[in-house]
Amino acid sequence: MSKICEITGKKVISGNNVAHSKARTKRRFYPNLQTKKFYIPEEDKYITLKVSAAGIRKIDKNGISACIKEAKAKGYMN
């Protein structure tokens, strides 16, 4: 499974470790992903999503149905 949030589309990005001597080596920044089950009352079922912490906050604010609809429109979910 890839490390991509199914709600916000956050994914791994690359950057540099910077030493005190300013020597740079490549590193990766990972999103804070959690595997979480959500209940969809309209369909009367549970779904399991891999979401970032920001995605969980977005779901709490807007509701699971609205977030799924938006994520499908943006192509983050199938």
C-alpha positions, 0 to 999 in steps of 0.5 A: 500500500502506498503512503497517500492519504485517501482524503487529502491526497497528502503523500511522501515528499523528499528533502534534505538532512542538513548537518551542522557543517551544511552537508546535505543528504537526501531524506523523505518526509512521511505524512502522519497516516492512520488506518481508521474505520468510519461509519457511513449512516447513508449506506449503513456500513463501515469503511476503512480508510488510510487517512492523515491526521489532517484528514481526520480533522477534516472529516470531524469538521465536514462529515464523512459523506462530504469528504468522500464525495470531495476526495472522489471528485479530486481523484484521491479515492476510487 
